[in-house]
Amino acid sequence: MLENRNLSLAERRELRLAALAEKASRDADLLRLHQFAADVLGTDEGPVVCAQALAHVEIWARDSLCSRKYIVAWRKMLRMTPSAFRAEILREGDEGVALRQNTPFGFLRERMLWQ
């Protein structure tokens, strides 16, 4: 971080823009993952996938791996109907982005790539 003090204003602006672009890309990837998760939850396979995600949330709770806020939110969402879950997890704004960043659906990433 100290080396950033020696950068010109233009160079710092360029770094900031690159960081923002990287975050936007990660956020878009997480949105696609959760669109896929919402699709799967609406199938016959949904209860099994939901149980697997809930098991991850319970590990977070047991081992204090993330904020209680996200544990409570994910427990609530994983008990919703598939359509209510979709609306909740795909919502825009800071809360939706934060929930998607703290996801119990990481196990679906590889499967999503093969779809």
Stockholm file with secondary structure:
# STOCKHOLM 1.0

chainA/1-115         MLENRNLSLAERRELRLAALAEKASRDADLLRLHQFAADVLGTDEGPVVCAQALAHVEIWARDSLCSRKYIVAWRKMLRMTPSAFRAEILREGDEGVALRQNTPFGFLRERMLWQ
#=GR chainA/1-115 SS CGGGGGSCHHHHHHHHHHHHHHHHHHHHHHHHHHHHHHHHHTSTTHHHHHHHHHHHHHHHHHHTCSCHHHHHHHHHHTTSCHHHHHHHHTCCSHHHHHHHHSCSCGGGHHHHHTC
#=GC SS_cons         CGGGGGSCHHHHHHHHHHHHHHHHHHHHHHHHHHHHHHHHHTSTTHHHHHHHHHHHHHHHHHHTCSCHHHHHHHHHHTTSCHHHHHHHHTCCSHHHHHHHHSCSCGGGHHHHHTC
//
